[in-house]
Amino acid sequence: MSEFVLANGIIVSPGKDAKNGDLGIKGEKIVSSKAAKKIDLNKNSCVYPSLINTHDHLQGNYRPPVGPQNGNFYLTWLPWDKDLKASKTFEERSKLTREDLYALSGYKCLFSGVTTVNDHFPHELNRQILPTLPVRAIQEYGVAHECSSYDLKWGDGIEIEHERAVKNKWPFITHLSEGFDEEAMNSVDTLEKMKILDNHCLFVHCIALSDEDINKIAKAGASVSWCGFSNMFMFNVTSKIRKMIKAGVNVTIGTDSSATGSANLLAEIKYDRELYRSLYGEDLPAKKIFEMVTINSAKAFWMQDKTGSLEEGKLGDILVLKAKNDDPYKNLVDAEMEDIELLVLAGNPLYGETRFLDIFDGNLPAGYTQITVGNREMFVKGDPAGLYREIRKKVGFEKILDYLPFEPSAPKQEGA
């Protein structure tokens, strides 16, 4: 059982002022520990809750993105699906196994400070593979593809999946209004008639909602996953995000898959902040973005009693970043992959600078490897370098995946 203290850090948690202090971990939980094993951050590092990505498709995280041709944009998601399956990206991706693609996605999350993610696919497709990932991909959710006549009919049906979510205190997650046809524009009314509009609902995209729809969602206590990059790439428009925030909607941020979205959540955060500025001529406060990728997301997943903030008794889901900015919130929204110093999931370090190996009594544990990121030696759970080499072998060239922040070196030979 891990027991350690991150000492003299800048502790940043939703609902509290950032302050210098210590953060203790014992087992899976955050505690007011006085453990002898202390790692001194020397006030040079910010300690945050690790990030939560509310929307991804983990089988689809291959690059480059596939989008509309010749300066056109889509009316709904359906023509994109046809373009994807006819693309070179899909042809190349098809050389990999589902296990390869999910493993890549796990590291896409890990290397961007994300420890909790939703894989928006039905349970029968991902139930067996999600536990193999280095991060937490939630498995307790009701799911539908979307609310339209041309959705993909995921799960056991919208009403049954929603009822199951309510009974078990899970989120019910579905794309909503991903497009501009009549069905997309009337999707909130459709759900309302089905009596599926409440605080269990996490709606993804929502790009064609009316002001009345937004007020209904806010009144119901539903959440929204904003995927700005994917929206603009596919449709050249995004949701009315400022109106949603002002209406009191619980807004979160998702990447969508990297087949249409940002490279990872850190890139999405920066893109969405710039998008907001270009749309409204004002800044979306960095503190608000921080809340959107931590406690708001935990609330959307019905996990706010477990994660999303740094409170005693909650899971030790922790992200430590180099303190490059005096404003700890701006420090987060400006962060790059190379700024991550340590990532912890439920008290278990997944990734970090080798100075944090003191948590493991100075030794690299079994099941971990070392890589070089930004001229720093880092330990990481699993073998992402070996995975990267295998991907390159299968596709037949030196593939670059921008969400992997390292170049895989050749494996060491015995006796070398």
C-alpha positions as CSV (number, residue, x, y, z in Angstrom):
1,M,0.0,0.0,0.0
2,S,1.4,3.4,-1.0
3,E,1.8,6.0,1.7
4,F,3.5,9.3,0.9
5,V,3.3,13.0,1.1
6,L,3.8,15.6,-1.6
7,A,5.2,18.4,0.5
8,N,5.5,22.1,-0.1
9,G,3.4,22.1,-3.3
10,I,0.9,24.7,-4.5
11,I,-2.4,22.8,-3.8
12,V,-5.1,23.7,-6.3
13,S,-8.6,22.3,-5.7
14,P,-12.1,23.4,-6.8
15,G,-14.0,25.5,-4.3
16,K,-10.9,26.4,-2.4
17,D,-8.2,29.1,-2.7
18,A,-4.9,27.8,-4.1
19,K,-2.3,27.6,-1.3
20,N,1.0,26.3,-0.4
21,G,0.8,23.0,1.5
22,D,1.1,19.2,1.7
23,L,-1.0,16.5,0.2
24,G,-1.0,13.0,1.8
25,I,-1.8,9.7,0.2
26,K,-2.5,6.4,2.0
27,G,-3.6,3.5,-0.2
28,E,-6.2,4.8,-2.7
29,K,-7.2,7.8,-0.7
30,I,-6.2,11.4,0.1
31,V,-5.5,11.7,3.8
32,S,-4.0,14.2,6.3
33,S,-1.0,11.9,6.4
34,K,2.2,12.6,8.2
35,A,4.0,9.7,6.5
36,A,7.8,9.7,6.7
37,K,8.0,9.2,3.0
38,K,8.0,12.8,1.8
39,I,8.7,14.2,-1.7
40,D,9.6,17.9,-1.4
41,L,8.1,19.9,-4.3
42,N,10.0,23.1,-3.0
43,K,7.0,25.3,-4.0
44,N,8.0,24.7,-7.7
45,S,5.0,22.5,-8.6
46,C,1.2,22.8,-8.7
47,V,-0.8,19.9,-7.4
48,Y,-4.2,19.5,-9.0
49,P,-6.9,16.8,-9.2
50,S,-6.1,14.8,-12.3
51,L,-8.1,15.6,-15.3
52,I,-11.4,14.1,-16.6
53,N,-12.3,13.7,-20.3
54,T,-16.0,13.4,-20.6
55,H,-16.1,12.4,-24.2
56,D,-13.9,10.1,-26.3
57,H,-14.1,7.1,-28.6
58,L,-11.1,5.1,-27.6
59,Q,-11.1,2.9,-30.7
60,G,-10.9,5.9,-32.9
61,N,-7.8,7.7,-31.6
62,Y,-5.7,7.5,-34.8
63,R,-4.3,10.4,-36.7
64,P,-4.5,12.4,-38.9
65,P,-8.1,13.6,-38.5
66,V,-10.7,13.0,-41.2
67,G,-13.1,15.8,-42.1
68,P,-15.1,17.4,-44.9
69,Q,-13.6,18.0,-48.3
70,N,-13.1,21.1,-50.4
71,G,-14.0,23.7,-47.8
72,N,-17.5,22.2,-47.1
73,F,-18.9,21.1,-43.8
74,Y,-21.3,18.4,-42.6
75,L,-25.0,18.7,-41.9
76,T,-24.9,15.6,-39.6
77,W,-22.4,13.1,-38.4
78,L,-23.5,10.5,-41.0
79,P,-21.6,11.7,-44.1
80,W,-18.5,12.0,-41.9
81,D,-18.7,8.3,-41.1
82,K,-18.7,7.5,-44.8
83,D,-15.7,9.7,-45.4
84,L,-13.9,8.1,-42.5
85,K,-14.3,4.6,-43.8
86,A,-13.1,5.7,-47.3
87,S,-10.0,7.5,-45.9
88,K,-6.3,6.6,-45.8
89,T,-6.4,7.1,-42.1
90,F,-9.0,4.3,-41.7
91,E,-7.1,2.1,-44.1
92,E,-4.0,2.5,-42.1
93,R,-5.8,2.2,-38.8
94,S,-7.3,-1.1,-40.0
95,K,-3.8,-2.7,-39.8
96,L,-4.0,-2.4,-36.0
97,T,-6.0,-4.5,-33.6
98,R,-8.7,-3.1,-31.3
99,E,-6.3,-3.8,-28.4
100,D,-3.6,-1.6,-30.1
101,L,-6.1,1.2,-30.6
102,Y,-7.4,1.1,-27.0
103,A,-3.8,0.9,-25.7
104,L,-2.9,4.0,-27.7
105,S,-5.9,5.8,-26.3
106,G,-5.0,4.9,-22.7
107,Y,-1.7,6.6,-23.3
108,K,-3.3,9.6,-25.1
109,C,-5.1,10.1,-21.8
110,L,-2.2,9.4,-19.5
111,F,0.3,11.8,-21.3
112,S,-2.2,14.6,-21.0
113,G,-2.9,14.3,-17.3
114,V,-6.2,12.5,-17.7
115,T,-6.9,9.6,-15.4
116,T,-10.7,9.3,-15.9
117,V,-12.4,9.1,-19.3
118,N,-15.6,7.9,-20.9
119,D,-15.3,5.6,-24.0
120,H,-18.5,6.4,-25.8
121,F,-19.3,2.9,-27.1
122,P,-21.8,0.3,-26.0
123,H,-20.8,-2.0,-23.1
124,E,-20.7,-5.1,-25.3
125,L,-17.9,-3.6,-27.3
126,N,-15.6,-2.3,-24.5
127,R,-16.5,-4.2,-21.3
128,Q,-13.6,-6.6,-21.5
129,I,-10.9,-4.2,-22.8
130,L,-11.4,-1.1,-20.6
131,P,-9.9,-2.8,-17.4
132,T,-6.7,-3.4,-19.4
133,L,-6.0,0.4,-19.8
134,P,-3.5,2.3,-17.6
135,V,-6.2,4.9,-16.8
136,R,-9.8,4.6,-15.5
137,A,-12.3,4.3,-18.2
138,I,-15.7,4.4,-16.5
139,Q,-17.8,1.3,-17.0
140,E,-20.9,2.3,-15.0
141,Y,-23.0,4.4,-17.4
142,G,-26.2,4.2,-19.5
143,V,-25.5,4.8,-23.2
144,A,-27.2,5.7,-26.4
145,H,-25.6,6.8,-29.7
146,E,-27.9,9.8,-30.2
147,C,-31.6,10.7,-30.3
148,S,-32.5,10.3,-34.0
149,S,-33.9,7.8,-36.5
150,Y,-30.4,7.3,-38.0
151,D,-28.5,6.7,-34.7
152,L,-26.5,3.5,-34.3
153,K,-28.9,1.8,-31.8
154,W,-26.3,1.3,-29.1
155,G,-27.2,-0.4,-25.9
156,D,-30.7,-1.7,-25.0
157,G,-32.6,1.3,-26.2
158,I,-32.7,4.9,-24.9
159,E,-35.5,4.4,-22.3
160,I,-34.0,1.2,-20.9
161,E,-30.5,2.6,-20.7
162,H,-31.7,5.8,-19.0
163,E,-33.8,3.9,-16.5
164,R,-30.8,1.8,-15.7
165,A,-28.7,4.8,-15.1
166,V,-31.2,6.4,-12.8
167,K,-31.7,3.2,-10.8
168,N,-27.9,2.8,-10.3
169,K,-27.0,6.5,-9.9
170,W,-25.0,6.5,-13.1
171,P,-24.7,9.0,-15.9
172,F,-26.7,8.5,-19.1
173,I,-24.5,9.6,-22.0
174,T,-25.5,10.3,-25.5
175,H,-24.6,12.5,-28.4
176,L,-27.3,15.2,-28.8
177,S,-27.9,17.6,-31.6
178,E,-24.8,16.7,-33.5
179,G,-25.9,18.4,-36.7
180,F,-28.5,20.7,-38.2
181,D,-31.2,18.6,-39.7
182,E,-34.8,18.7,-38.3
183,E,-34.2,15.8,-36.0
184,A,-31.1,17.3,-34.5
185,M,-32.8,20.6,-33.9
186,N,-35.8,19.0,-32.2
187,S,-33.8,16.5,-30.1
188,V,-34.5,18.1,-26.7
189,D,-38.2,18.0,-27.4
190,T,-37.9,14.4,-28.4
191,L,-36.2,13.4,-25.2
192,E,-38.6,15.5,-23.1
193,K,-41.5,13.6,-24.6
194,M,-39.7,10.4,-23.6
195,K,-39.3,11.7,-20.1
196,I,-35.5,11.6,-20.5
197,L,-34.3,14.9,-19.3
198,D,-32.7,15.0,-15.8
199,N,-29.5,15.3,-13.9
200,H,-28.3,11.9,-15.0
201,C,-28.0,13.1,-18.6
202,L,-24.7,14.0,-20.1
203,F,-25.2,15.4,-23.6
204,V,-22.4,15.5,-26.0
205,H,-22.0,18.3,-28.7
206,C,-25.4,20.1,-28.5
207,I,-24.5,22.4,-31.4
208,A,-28.0,23.2,-32.7
209,L,-29.8,23.8,-29.4
210,S,-32.1,26.8,-29.1
211,D,-32.1,29.2,-26.1
212,E,-35.2,27.4,-24.9
213,D,-33.4,24.0,-25.1
214,I,-30.5,25.4,-23.1
215,N,-32.8,26.6,-20.4
216,K,-34.6,23.2,-20.3
217,I,-31.2,21.4,-19.9
218,A,-30.1,23.8,-17.2
219,K,-33.4,23.4,-15.3
220,A,-33.2,19.6,-15.5
221,G,-29.6,19.7,-14.1
222,A,-28.2,17.9,-17.1
223,S,-24.5,18.2,-18.1
224,V,-23.0,19.0,-21.5
225,S,-19.6,17.8,-22.9
226,W,-18.2,20.6,-25.1
227,C,-15.9,19.4,-27.9
228,G,-15.0,22.6,-29.6
229,F,-12.3,21.4,-32.0
230,S,-14.3,18.5,-33.3
231,N,-17.4,20.8,-33.8
232,M,-15.5,23.4,-35.7
233,F,-13.6,20.8,-37.8
234,M,-16.8,19.0,-38.8
235,F,-19.5,21.6,-38.8
236,N,-17.8,25.0,-38.6
237,V,-19.9,25.9,-35.6
238,T,-20.0,24.9,-31.9
239,S,-22.5,25.0,-29.1
240,K,-23.7,28.2,-27.6
241,I,-21.3,27.7,-24.8
242,R,-21.5,31.2,-23.2
243,K,-25.3,30.9,-23.0
244,M,-25.0,27.4,-21.4
245,I,-22.6,28.7,-18.8
246,K,-24.7,31.7,-18.0
247,A,-27.8,29.5,-17.8
248,G,-26.1,27.3,-15.1
249,V,-25.6,24.2,-17.3
250,N,-22.9,21.9,-15.8
251,V,-20.4,22.3,-18.7
252,T,-17.5,19.9,-19.1
253,I,-14.9,19.4,-21.9
254,G,-14.3,16.4,-24.1
255,T,-11.9,15.7,-26.9
256,D,-14.1,13.5,-29.1
257,S,-11.9,10.9,-30.8
258,S,-8.6,12.2,-32.4
259,A,-10.1,11.2,-35.8
260,T,-12.0,14.5,-35.6
261,G,-10.9,16.2,-32.4
262,S,-7.8,17.5,-30.7
263,A,-4.7,15.5,-30.0
264,N,-5.6,15.3,-26.3
265,L,-7.3,17.2,-23.5
266,L,-4.5,19.6,-22.9
267,A,-4.7,20.6,-26.6
268,E,-8.5,20.8,-26.4
269,I,-8.4,23.1,-23.4
270,K,-6.2,25.6,-25.2
271,Y,-8.2,25.4,-28.4
272,D,-11.5,25.9,-26.6
273,R,-10.2,28.9,-24.7
274,E,-9.1,30.6,-28.0
275,L,-12.4,29.6,-29.6
276,Y,-14.3,31.2,-26.8
277,R,-12.3,34.4,-27.2
278,S,-12.8,34.5,-31.0
279,L,-16.6,33.9,-30.6
280,Y,-17.3,36.3,-27.8
281,G,-14.4,38.8,-27.7
282,E,-13.7,37.9,-24.0
283,D,-11.8,35.4,-22.0
284,L,-13.3,32.2,-20.6
285,P,-11.6,32.4,-17.1
286,A,-8.8,29.8,-16.6
287,K,-10.4,28.9,-13.2
288,K,-13.7,28.1,-15.0
289,I,-11.9,25.8,-17.4
290,F,-10.1,24.1,-14.5
291,E,-13.5,23.4,-13.0
292,M,-14.8,22.1,-16.3
293,V,-12.1,19.4,-16.5
294,T,-12.2,18.4,-12.8
295,I,-15.2,18.8,-10.5
296,N,-17.8,19.6,-13.3
297,S,-16.8,16.4,-15.1
298,A,-16.8,14.3,-11.9
299,K,-20.4,15.6,-11.3
300,A,-21.4,14.7,-14.9
301,F,-20.1,11.1,-14.2
302,W,-21.9,11.0,-10.8
303,M,-18.4,10.6,-9.2
304,Q,-18.1,13.9,-7.4
305,D,-18.0,12.1,-4.0
306,K,-15.0,10.1,-5.3
307,T,-12.9,12.4,-7.5
308,G,-12.6,15.8,-9.1
309,S,-11.2,17.7,-6.1
310,L,-8.4,17.2,-3.5
311,E,-10.3,16.4,-0.4
312,E,-9.6,14.0,2.4
313,G,-11.3,10.7,1.8
314,K,-11.5,11.1,-2.0
315,L,-9.5,9.0,-4.3
316,G,-5.9,10.0,-4.8
317,D,-6.3,11.2,-8.4
318,I,-3.5,13.7,-8.7
319,L,-1.7,15.7,-11.4
320,V,1.5,17.6,-10.6
321,L,2.6,20.2,-13.1
322,K,5.7,22.4,-13.2
323,A,4.8,25.8,-11.9
324,K,5.5,28.1,-14.8
325,N,2.9,30.8,-14.1
326,D,2.0,32.6,-10.9
327,D,-1.7,32.0,-11.6
328,P,-2.1,28.3,-10.9
329,Y,-5.2,28.1,-13.1
330,K,-3.5,29.7,-16.1
331,N,-0.6,27.3,-15.3
332,L,-3.0,24.4,-16.0
333,V,-4.7,25.8,-19.2
334,D,-1.3,26.7,-20.7
335,A,0.3,23.4,-19.8
336,E,2.0,21.1,-22.4
337,M,2.6,17.4,-22.1
338,E,6.2,18.1,-21.2
339,D,5.1,20.0,-18.1
340,I,3.7,17.0,-16.3
341,E,5.9,15.9,-13.4
342,L,3.6,13.2,-11.8
343,L,0.3,11.6,-12.5
344,V,-1.4,9.4,-9.8
345,L,-4.6,7.3,-10.1
346,A,-6.2,6.2,-6.8
347,G,-2.9,6.6,-5.0
348,N,-1.0,4.6,-7.6
349,P,1.6,6.6,-9.5
350,L,1.2,6.0,-13.3
351,Y,3.8,8.4,-14.7
352,G,6.4,10.7,-13.4
353,E,9.9,12.1,-13.2
354,T,12.3,9.5,-11.8
355,R,12.8,11.6,-8.7
356,F,9.3,10.4,-7.7
357,L,10.5,6.8,-7.7
358,D,11.1,7.4,-4.0
359,I,7.4,6.5,-3.7
360,F,8.5,3.0,-4.7
361,D,11.6,3.0,-2.4
362,G,13.8,4.2,-5.3
363,N,13.1,1.2,-7.6
364,L,11.3,0.9,-10.9
365,P,8.4,-1.4,-10.1
366,A,7.5,-4.5,-12.1
367,G,5.2,-3.6,-15.0
368,Y,6.8,-0.1,-15.5
369,T,9.3,1.2,-18.0
370,Q,11.3,4.3,-18.6
371,I,11.1,6.8,-21.5
372,T,12.6,10.2,-22.2
373,V,10.1,13.1,-22.5
374,G,11.5,16.6,-23.1
375,N,15.0,15.6,-22.0
376,R,13.7,14.1,-18.7
377,E,13.8,10.5,-17.7
378,M,10.3,9.4,-16.8
379,F,8.8,6.2,-15.4
380,V,5.5,5.0,-16.8
381,K,3.1,2.2,-16.2
382,G,3.3,-0.4,-19.0
383,D,5.4,-0.1,-22.1
384,P,4.3,2.7,-24.4
385,A,7.6,2.7,-26.2
386,G,7.2,-1.0,-27.1
387,L,3.6,-0.2,-28.2
388,Y,4.8,2.6,-30.4
389,R,7.4,0.5,-32.1
390,E,4.8,-2.2,-32.7
391,I,2.4,0.3,-34.3
392,R,5.2,1.5,-36.6
393,K,6.0,-2.1,-37.6
394,K,2.4,-2.9,-38.4
395,V,1.8,0.2,-40.5
396,G,5.2,-0.1,-42.2
397,F,6.7,3.3,-41.5
398,E,7.8,5.7,-38.8
399,K,4.3,6.9,-37.8
400,I,4.2,10.0,-35.7
401,L,1.3,10.2,-33.2
402,D,1.2,13.7,-31.7
403,Y,-0.3,12.6,-28.4
404,L,2.8,10.4,-27.6
405,P,5.4,12.9,-26.4
406,F,8.5,10.8,-27.0
407,E,10.4,9.0,-29.6
408,P,10.7,5.2,-28.8
409,S,14.3,4.1,-28.6
410,A,15.3,0.6,-29.6
411,P,15.0,-1.9,-26.8
412,K,18.2,-2.6,-24.9
413,Q,19.9,-5.9,-25.9
414,E,20.9,-8.3,-23.1
415,G,24.6,-7.8,-22.3
416,A,24.7,-4.4,-23.8
